[in-house]
């Protein structure tokens, strides 16, 4: 009825809203949702959208068979074109995605936004982080250079430790589809589908519980969520611009075609702390530290379950978090500065 | 009061414990080098490829490369390798001439014989007789072992043994993308900091 009485643009909007219910998006959110720390989750979503778009373009140029994978990446690099540009955007969007996801988690931890009733959403967030790391890891392997190959060797060695549990990673799992092809399918279908469904749960829980308050401050002015989306679009513009510029000025390199039996590269930055630990406790250490890290993250709401949310009232938790962060940074720096060490050798041949 | 002090002391111990674990992890990782690689591959071609890859990725690993080249010289399976070039590479390494060693290794593997070991298709399953990883028009996972690699194949393999990095070239396409990126950044910042 409203659509028939209104005129011009307003009438069109009313007609659209009547059919799609867009006005429901204008539910109230606190004004601080528009600040950068509280927008990090949204910014990471923008990175994910850029990853999806650039990834779809890359599927037109990438060859997921081991004999051709490295060469198919090399083929797009000499001349600037859609493929090289998409690869640059994909690479930098992946970096932005992981950085913003980690910063988002730090913000949630620092402002105690994981506390009741948001413990469930924290767990969903930890699962999202695991999927994000999986996407980053499989992306590293896909370029099929020495770095990617060695990353996969480590993964196989860990799979070997897990026995039948990770049989999917065994090269003998399928004679028809090489492991690289299976990882490619995981990277472009399985993990994106998983992240989509888990994100839906994440958003639903945010909508249900509302955006968490700033600790120690009373609830302030409320804005419509559509205003938050508009503000997010401004951050998105800056992020997209920076990624486009980096994709042009610093396109990612590719390493040499892989050679088996050597271990000469260092992992990308998210895995550098693990590399230092591996130097210390070898391959099993990688497995146990990775599991322990995610278990510890999942247990955060249980370990810090007092109702206090202000940083001043949570000094022990904040200090422990800061120390762990410093240790991670220290390990990463150490791994970055020290000479690489051969860990795997030909252990994988035993499993083949 | 006493209870508060005890709680503070417990917290301090917990922090100290965490710090100790951190220091142990950092300190331990610097001092211990667990190079526990298993035996080297038996064939000279794999050994030379490993040495070339080590030098291409990290010239500081010339010790590991030297070990493999010495093993290649005494290998019972020298197919596909010009051993004189391997000796030349070893001499270059002894003179700390890494580029010279890499050139010699590229020449040592330039024309592998038919049936010689190929590049890996996945970890742990390196076929003993297969094809070089040169580009081909169709996705054939594995080529007949009797197929002799051509000179272009060998050249392609040599190129693929090098990292490939590209930089901004100033082409119209790059310039357009750059301007688009800058426009996004400017519009984003202007709207973010606009009053009202």
Interface residues (C-beta under 8 A of the other chain):
Chain A: X63 X65 X66 X67 X68 X70 X71 X72 X74 X75 X77 X78 X80 X81 X84 X85 X145 X146 X149 X152 X153 X156 X171 X178 X179 X180 X231 X234 X235 X236 X237 X238 X239 X240 X241 X242 X243 X244 X245 X247 X248 X249 X251 X253 X254 X255 X256 X257 X258 X259 X260 X261 X262 X263 X264 X265 X276 X277 X279 X280 X282 X315 X316 X319 X320 X323 X324 X326 X327 X330 X331 X334 X335 X338 X339 X340 X341 X342 X343 X344 X345 X346 X347 X348 X349 X350 X351 X352
Chain B: X11 X14 X15 X18 X19 X21 X22 X25 X26 X28 X29 X30 X32 X33 X34 X35 X36 X37 X38 X39 X40 X41 X46 X49 X50 X52 X53 X54 X56 X57 X58 X60 X61 X64 X119 X120 X121 X122 X123 X124 X125 X126 X131 X133 X134 X135 X136 X139 X140 X141 X142 X156 X157 X159 X160 X161 X162 X163 X164 X165 X166 X167 X168 X169 X171 X173 X174 X177 X178 X180 X181 X182 X183 X184 X185 X186 X187 X188 X189 X191 X192
